[in-house]
Structures are given as structure tokens and as C-alpha cells.
Amino acid sequence: MNGERSFASSQEGREHHPQPETARMLEASAILEKVIREENLEPEVAERFKQAFLRLARGVAEITPLEEFAVRLARSVRDGRPLRVKLGLDPSAPDIHLGHTVVLRKLKDFQELGHIVQLVIGDFTGRIGDPTGRFETRRALTEEEVRENARTYLEQFSRVLDVSRVEVHFNATWLAPLTLAQTIELMSRMTVARMLEREDFRERFASGRPIALHEFLYPLLQGYDSVVLRCDVELGGTDQKFNFLVGRHLQESYGQPGQILMLMPLLEGLDGVRKMSKSLGNYVGVQEPPEEMYGKIMSVPDFLVPRYALLLTDMPEEEVRRLEEGMAAGTVHPMHAKKDLARRIVAQYHGEEAARRAEEHFTRVFQRRDLPEHLEEVWLPFADIPEGGMGLLSLLVRLGLAASTSEARRFVEQGAVRVDGVRVEDPRARIFPRDGQVVQVGRRNFRRIRLSQDAGP
């Protein structure tokens, strides 16, 4: 399943070892010219093909196989046959955040170019649970849980996509009727050795941790979705590469053209370290009020501003490059860049007027407010900060802002806790302390965090 030529973007350095940006674009340009020549595209069609390719390749971490994708796209533009583009959703959580919209915005690109968006709600596979990135067996969701979680998807997706033009499928439609004989036949198309190429399975096997047999079924059933829908492109995060390759393999084993893998980067959260996740408390929800959304985006680390601009807005790529160069050279002030980013993102989900009001609110409440002249500082050793961040309640106790975790929970539930001016309302939130970060409880209790290699200055 490996060894095919791919388009790997330098935007996703941690998950991949991509080519340098210049070499990557030169290779893509050479492939485009080759496809134009071999497919005998007329100049007007060739130009539309190039523009479509550049739009669809924006911000992508990897396209595999690249040349095959270019050929299919060229023929689609020339012949007027839309590509079928699939996004599979395991409805394990009903609320979406900006990290999810990286993929949804790419679906929007396909949709606006006239292609068919196939949204697959994994109401059947969701009962198994995707083992990707997990090092222990995951609890299966009940049918009621899956249906309830799936219920709000389209309403939230309508903030990004034209849902009236989306094909919505529930994979229980074709997976539930499979007989045992048909399931065994499906399983015969993959080997255990191939399954153990997957990192999480391989590590669990090597360490003696259990792998339930039903977990092997997840990538097979997800891949079978692609067979049923005869999709041309499957879109998702870089953590889904193995599952997508299984789908491509299964399609080919059933005599279909194998799907193209289009992998999007996993967006870092507000801490700048871990993937955006509600459980880590480093997320921005698409349904959050404009002021909260704006304030959270203003807390993004400076180095992430160009990446957020590329993946979460329609800012032209040339403008994103100038922004990145300007911030690196010191000619663009990070505060100005963040305000522009926050305004763009809030406007996408709440409108221009709401974005303007949110910016005014931020300036009035956070920028112009008077903090105490001398904030009490608390030193935290780096060694005391877990890899997954500190629990908010424990942090409040550690900073002396609460006498106990019970009191800390009460403060959070009362809406009295802010981190860098942004209210935190989830007692389960995890915070990634940064040097200089200000934590506030109520109107008068503040602490400034200082990070050190040891226990104090």
C-alpha cells in the first residue's frame, strides 16, 4: 500500500518528512504540465485545471498518488464529470471546533468547484470506535449515543458547507446487512501482517497490550464505505492515512479505481503544542459567542498565526507568505496580525458586524483595562508540567487562587475564571502554562505564571 508518489507539504513537518517547499512545488508544476500535454487539454481547460489544482492543494499535508489525482482532476474539468469526495465521520463527539474545519473548508473547495461531497456518518463503525492513536481498546458507543451525537452535525457543518448539496450517508445502511460469510470474505482481502504495519497496533502488539479482533474490522469497514460509494477522493487528517490506504486497497481488490488520499494537517490548539481538542481545553468551538471566539484566537502563540491564516481563512497564499516573513523580520506586529486573524475567523462564523463588535469588546475589556500594578508571580518548574498540560482545577490550587479543587470547581462553574482574559468554563479543561500567562479569579485575584528550570527565580 506504500511507495506511491505523493505531494507532501512542509506545513505538516511533525507527521511527515516532506520535501523542501521549492522542490515540492517544482515537482507539482512538472506533473501539471505533463498531464496537460498527455491529456491534450485546450488552453482554456488547462488554465481551469491549473487553478482548480492550486486551490485544492492549498494547505494540504499530502496527496497520494499525486499524478493520479492530477489526471483525474484534469479529466473531470475537461469532461464535466465531478469527482466523488468522501469524508467519513465517527460520531464520537457532537461538537466541532476550528480543528475540524480544516477538513471541512477543503470539502467546501471541492463543493464550490462542482464536485460531489459524500458525508458518511459512521453510525455503524462508531459502535466499534476508531482505534487510531489509541493504545488501549476503546469503549464501543451504543446505537443511541451514536445517533444523538450525529444529530447536530449538519447544523454545525452548515456554517462551512452548503449542506443542501451534500450527500449524507449512514454506513449502517450497507454494513448492518452484511452476513457473516460476507464479512469473512471482506476480511480475507487483508492480512494480519498488513494490519500490524499500523503504528498503534504494532506498539500494542510489541508491548503485550491487548488488541481486540473487532478493532481490525474498523479500517476494513471504513474502507468498504469507499467501495460502496465508489469515491474518487477520501479527505481527512494525517492520522487517517492507514485507514485511507486500506480503502484504496479494497477498491482495487473489487476492481475499482483506488481512491486518492488527501490528508490535511492536524491543527495545533491554543497552547501551540498539542492537537486542538476539547478534552485538552485548547480549542475554539465554531458555535462559541463572537467575543469568546475572538478572545481565544488572540491567545494563539505568535508562531501559529500564519498557519491559522492558511488553514482557517481565505487569505491568499502570497499574503500568508508576506505575513510570515513580516512577523519573522519584525516588520509586522504580532498583535496586529492576531487581530486581523481573529476578525477574519469570527466574521466567517458570525458575520462582519459581530466580528467588529467582538474586536471592540476585546479592546475595551482586555487591552485597555488596568491590571494591578504589581501582579503576584508564581514560579512553575517545567518538570512539573505534564505533557498533556495541567488540569485547570489543580492549576488554580497551585497558584493559590483556590484553597481546594472543590473551591476551584465552584469558581469555574460560576464563570469567575479567566486565562489571559478568556473565560474558561469547563472544569475538565487542561491548561498549557506559558511564561507571563495571567490567570484571574473574580475581579481582584490575579497570578502571573513564570516558568523555570527549577522551583524559582
C-alpha positions in Angstrom: 0.0 0.0 0.0 3.0 2.3 0.3 5.6 3.5 -2.2 3.3 5.7 -4.4 4.4 9.2 -5.2 2.8 11.8 -3.0 2.5 15.6 -2.6 3.7 16.3 1.0 3.5 19.8 2.3 6.0 21.4 4.6 3.0 22.6 6.6 3.0 19.2 8.3 6.5 18.6 9.4 5.7 16.6 12.6 3.6 13.9 10.9 5.7 13.7 7.7 9.2 14.3 6.4 8.3 16.4 3.4 10.3 17.7 0.6 11.5 21.3 0.8 8.8 23.7 -0.4 10.6 24.7 -3.6 11.2 21.1 -4.7 7.6 20.2 -3.8 6.1 22.9 -6.0 8.6 22.2 -8.8 7.5 18.6 -8.9 3.8 19.6 -8.8 4.4 22.0 -11.7 6.2 19.4 -13.7 3.3 17.0 -13.2 0.7 19.6 -14.2 2.5 20.3 -17.4 2.8 16.6 -18.2 -0.9 16.0 -17.5 -1.9 18.9 -19.7 0.3 17.6 -22.5 -0.7 13.9 -22.3 -4.5 14.7 -21.8 -4.4 17.1 -24.8 -6.1 19.9 -22.8 -7.2 23.0 -24.6 -5.6 26.2 -23.3 -8.8 27.4 -21.6 -9.4 23.9 -20.0 -5.7 23.7 -19.0 -6.0 27.1 -17.2 -9.1 26.0 -15.3 -7.4 22.7 -14.4 -4.4 24.5 -13.0 -6.4 26.9 -10.9 -8.5 24.1 -9.5 -5.4 22.1 -8.7 -3.8 25.1 -6.9 -6.9 25.8 -4.9 -7.3 22.1 -3.8 -3.6 21.7 -3.0 -3.6 24.8 -0.7 -2.7 23.9 2.9 -2.8 20.1 2.1 -0.3 17.9 4.0 -0.2 15.1 1.5 -1.9 13.9 -1.8 -1.2 10.3 -2.7 -0.7 9.4 -5.5 -0.2 13.0 -6.8 0.0 12.3 -10.5 -3.1 10.1 -10.5 -5.0 12.9 -8.7 -3.9 15.4 -11.3 -5.0 13.1 -14.1 -8.5 12.6 -12.6 -8.9 16.3 -11.9 -7.9 17.2 -15.4 -10.4 14.7 -16.9 -13.1 16.0 -14.5 -12.5 19.6 -15.7 -12.4 18.6 -19.3 -15.3 16.2 -19.4 -17.5 17.9 -16.8 -17.7 14.8 -14.6 -17.5 15.7 -10.9 -15.3 13.8 -8.6 -16.9 12.0 -5.6 -15.2 13.2 -2.5 -15.8 11.4 0.8 -15.5 12.5 4.4 -16.2 9.8 7.0 -17.2 10.8 10.5 -17.0 8.7 13.6 -19.7 10.5 15.7 -17.9 10.1 19.0 -18.3 13.9 19.8 -21.1 16.1 18.7 -19.4 19.5 18.9 -17.0 20.7 16.3 -14.1 23.2 16.7 -11.8 25.0 14.4 -9.5 21.9 14.1 -12.4 20.1 12.4 -13.0 22.9 10.0 -9.6 22.4 8.3 -11.1 19.4 6.5 -14.5 21.0 6.1 -13.0 24.0 4.4 -11.3 21.7 1.9 -14.6 20.0 1.3 -16.0 23.4 0.6 -13.3 24.0 -2.0 -14.3 20.8 -3.8 -18.0 21.7 -3.5 -17.6 25.2 -5.0 -15.6 23.6 -7.9 -18.6 21.5 -8.7 -17.6 18.2 -7.2 -19.8 15.8 -5.2 -19.4 15.8 -1.4 -20.2 12.5 0.3 -20.6 12.8 4.0 -20.6 9.4 5.7 -21.9 9.3 9.3 -20.3 6.2 10.9 -23.4 5.1 12.8 -22.2 1.5 12.4 -18.4 1.9 12.7 -19.0 4.3 15.6 -20.1 1.4 17.6 -16.7 -0.1 17.2 -14.7 3.0 17.7 -11.7 4.2 15.6 -8.5 2.8 17.3 -6.3 5.4 15.6 -3.8 6.8 18.1 -5.1 4.7 20.9 -3.0 2.3 22.9 -5.9 0.5 24.6 -9.2 -0.8 23.5 -11.8 1.9 23.2 -15.3 1.6 24.7 -17.9 1.0 22.0 -20.7 3.6 21.7 -24.3 2.5 21.9 -26.6 3.0 18.9 -28.4 5.7 20.9 -25.2 7.6 21.6 -24.1 7.5 18.0 -27.4 8.8 16.7 -27.6 11.5 19.3 -24.0 12.6 18.5 -24.7 12.6 14.8 -27.9 14.7 15.2 -26.2 18.1 15.3 -23.5 17.5 12.6 -25.3 19.1 9.7 -26.4 22.1 11.6 -22.8 22.8 12.5 -21.5 21.9 9.1 -23.8 24.4 7.5 -21.5 27.1 8.9 -18.9 26.0 6.4 -20.7 23.9 3.7 -23.8 24.2 1.6 -25.5 21.2 3.2 -28.3 21.2 0.7 -25.7 20.0 -1.8 -24.1 17.3 0.4 -24.8 13.6 0.0 -25.4 12.3 3.6 -25.0 8.6 4.1 -25.2 6.4 7.3 -22.9 3.4 6.8 -25.2 1.1 8.8 -27.3 1.2 5.6 -24.8 -1.2 3.9 -22.8 -2.5 6.8 -25.6 -3.8 9.1 -27.0 -6.2 6.4 -23.6 -7.9 5.8 -23.8 -11.6 6.6 -21.1 -13.4 8.5 -20.0 -15.0 5.2 -19.7 -11.6 3.5 -17.8 -10.2 6.5 -15.3 -13.1 6.4 -14.8 -12.6 2.6 -14.1 -8.9 3.3 -11.6 -9.8 6.0 -9.8 -12.2 3.6 -8.7 -9.2 1.5 -6.3 -8.0 4.2 -3.6 -9.8 6.2 -2.7 -9.5 9.9 0.9 -8.5 8.8 -0.6 -5.6 6.9 -2.7 -4.6 9.9 0.3 -4.6 12.1 2.0 -2.1 9.9 -0.2 0.4 11.6 1.8 2.1 14.4 -0.7 1.9 17.2 -1.4 -1.8 16.6 2.3 -2.5 16.2 3.1 -0.8 19.5 0.3 -2.5 21.4 1.3 -5.9 20.0 5.0 -5.4 20.8 4.2 -4.3 24.4 1.8 -7.2 25.0 -1.2 -4.9 25.4 -4.5 -6.5 24.0 -5.8 -5.8 20.5 -9.4 -7.0 20.2 -10.2 -8.6 16.9 -13.1 -6.3 16.3 -10.6 -3.4 16.1 -9.1 -4.9 13.0 -12.5 -4.5 11.5 -12.7 -0.7 11.8 -10.3 0.1 8.9 -11.8 -2.6 6.8 -15.4 -1.4 7.3 -14.3 2.3 6.8 -12.6 1.2 3.6 -15.7 -0.7 2.5 -17.6 2.6 2.7 -15.3 3.8 -0.2 -16.1 0.6 -2.2 -19.9 1.1 -1.8 -19.8 4.8 -2.7 -17.1 4.4 -5.4 -15.4 7.5 -4.2 -12.6 9.2 -6.1 -11.0 11.1 -3.2 -11.1 10.5 0.6 -10.4 13.5 2.7 -9.3 13.6 6.3 -6.5 14.3 8.8 -3.0 12.9 8.5 -3.7 10.4 11.3 -6.1 8.6 8.9 -3.5 7.6 6.3 -3.5 3.9 7.1 -7.3 3.7 7.1 -7.4 5.5 3.7 -4.8 3.2 2.2 -6.9 0.2 3.3 -9.9 1.8 1.4 -7.8 2.3 -1.7 -6.5 -1.3 -1.5 -10.1 -2.6 -1.1 -11.4 -0.6 -4.0 -8.7 -2.0 -6.2 -9.4 -5.6 -5.0 -13.0 -5.1 -6.0 -12.0 -3.9 -9.5 -12.5 -0.2 -8.9 -10.0 2.6 -9.4 -8.4 3.2 -6.0 -9.3 6.4 -4.2 -6.9 9.4 -3.9 -5.7 10.2 -0.4 -5.9 13.9 0.5 -4.6 14.4 4.0 -5.0 17.7 5.9 -2.7 18.8 8.8 -3.8 18.3 12.3 -4.3 21.8 13.7 -2.4 22.7 16.9 -4.6 24.1 19.7 -4.3 27.4 21.5 -1.3 26.0 23.5 0.7 25.7 20.3 1.8 22.2 21.1 -0.9 19.6 21.1 -3.6 18.9 18.5 -6.7 21.0 19.1 -9.0 19.1 21.3 -12.0 19.8 23.6 -10.7 17.4 26.2 -7.4 19.3 26.4 -9.2 22.7 26.7 -7.1 24.2 23.9 -9.9 24.5 21.4 -12.1 27.2 19.7 -15.7 25.9 19.1 -17.5 27.1 16.0 -20.6 27.8 18.0 -18.9 29.9 20.7 -20.1 33.5 21.0 -18.1 36.0 18.9 -16.4 37.7 21.9 -15.2 34.3 23.3 -14.0 33.2 19.9 -12.2 36.4 19.2 -10.6 36.4 22.7 -9.4 32.8 22.3 -7.8 33.4 18.9 -6.0 36.4 20.4 -4.3 33.9 22.8 -2.8 31.9 19.9 1.1 31.8 20.1 2.6 34.2 17.6 4.3 31.5 15.5 0.9 29.9 14.7 -0.7 33.0 13.2 0.4 32.3 9.6 -0.6 28.6 9.9 -4.0 29.5 11.2 -4.4 32.1 8.4 -3.6 29.5 5.8 -5.8 26.7 7.1 -8.7 28.6 8.6 -9.2 31.6 6.4 -9.3 32.6 2.7 -6.3 34.9 3.0 -4.4 34.5 -0.3 -1.3 32.3 0.0 1.0 35.1 -1.2 -0.4 37.3 1.6 0.2 34.5 4.1 3.8 34.3 3.0 4.3 38.0 3.4 2.7 37.8 6.8 5.0 35.0 7.9 8.1 36.9 6.5 7.0 40.1 8.1 6.5 38.6 11.6 9.9 36.9 11.3 11.6 40.1 10.3 9.7 42.2 12.9 8.0 44.4 10.4 4.5 43.0 11.2 3.5 43.3 14.9 2.0 40.1 16.2 -0.9 41.9 17.9 -2.0 43.4 14.6 -1.6 40.1 12.8 -3.7 38.3 15.5 -6.4 41.0 15.4 -6.7 40.5 11.6 -6.8 36.7 12.0 -9.4 36.9 14.8 -11.6 39.3 12.9 -11.5 37.1 9.7 -12.4 33.9 11.6 -15.2 35.4 13.7 -16.6 37.0 10.5 -16.8 33.6 8.8 -19.0 32.1 11.6 -20.9 35.2 12.9 -20.7 37.9 10.2 -18.7 41.1 9.8 -20.8 43.1 12.2 -20.3 40.6 15.0 -16.6 40.5 14.3 -16.4 44.3 14.6 -18.2 44.2 17.9 -16.0 41.4 19.2 -12.9 43.4 18.4 -14.3 46.5 20.1 -15.1 44.3 23.1 -11.6 42.9 23.3 -10.1 46.3 23.0 -12.3 47.8 25.7 -12.2 44.9 28.2 -8.8 43.4 27.8 -6.4 45.8 26.1 -7.5 49.0 28.0 -8.3 47.5 31.3 -5.9 48.2 34.2 -4.3 45.2 35.7 -2.9 45.5 39.2 0.5 47.4 39.0 2.2 44.5 40.8 0.9 41.1 39.9 1.9 38.3 42.3 4.1 35.9 40.3 4.2 32.1 40.9 7.1 30.1 39.5 6.4 26.7 37.9 9.2 24.3 37.1 9.0 22.9 33.6 9.3 19.4 35.1 6.1 19.9 37.0 4.0 20.4 33.8 2.6 17.2 32.4 2.9 16.6 28.7 -0.9 16.9 28.4 -1.0 20.2 30.3 -2.2 20.9 33.8 -5.8 20.4 34.9 -7.4 23.8 35.4 -8.6 23.0 38.9 -5.1 21.8 40.0 -3.5 24.9 38.5 -5.8 27.2 40.4 -4.9 25.5 43.6 -1.2 25.5 42.7 -1.3 29.3 42.0 -3.0 29.9 45.3 -6.2 31.1 43.7 -8.3 28.4 45.3 -7.9 26.5 48.6 -9.1 23.2 47.1 -10.1 21.6 43.9 -13.7 21.8 45.1 -13.5 25.5 45.5 -11.7 25.8 42.2 -14.6 23.9 40.5 -17.1 26.2 42.1 -15.2 29.3 40.7 -15.2 27.8 37.2 -18.8 26.9 37.3 -19.6 30.5 38.4 -17.8 31.8 35.3 -15.2 33.6 37.5 -12.0 32.1 36.0 -10.1 33.7 33.1 -6.8 32.7 31.5 -5.2 35.6 29.6 -8.6 37.4 29.7 -10.5 34.5 28.2 -13.2 32.9 30.4 -12.7 29.1 30.9 -16.0 27.4 31.8 -15.0 23.7 31.6 -13.8 22.3 34.9 -12.1 19.5 32.9 -10.0 21.9 30.8 -6.3 21.4 30.6 -4.0 24.4 30.5 -0.6 24.6 29.0 1.2 27.2 31.2 3.2 29.9 29.3 5.7 32.3 30.8 3.9 35.5 31.5 0.4 34.0 31.4 -2.1 35.7 33.6 -4.8 33.7 35.5 -7.6 35.5 37.1 -10.4 34.5 39.6 -13.0 37.1 40.2 -12.3 40.8 39.8 -9.3 41.2 42.1 -7.4 37.9 42.3 -4.6 37.6 39.7 -1.5 35.5 39.3 1.2 35.8 36.6 2.9 32.5 35.8 6.6 32.3 35.5 8.3 29.2 34.1 11.7 28.0 35.2 14.0 25.0 35.0 13.8 24.7 38.8 11.5 25.8 41.6 12.0 29.5 41.5 13.9 32.5 40.1 
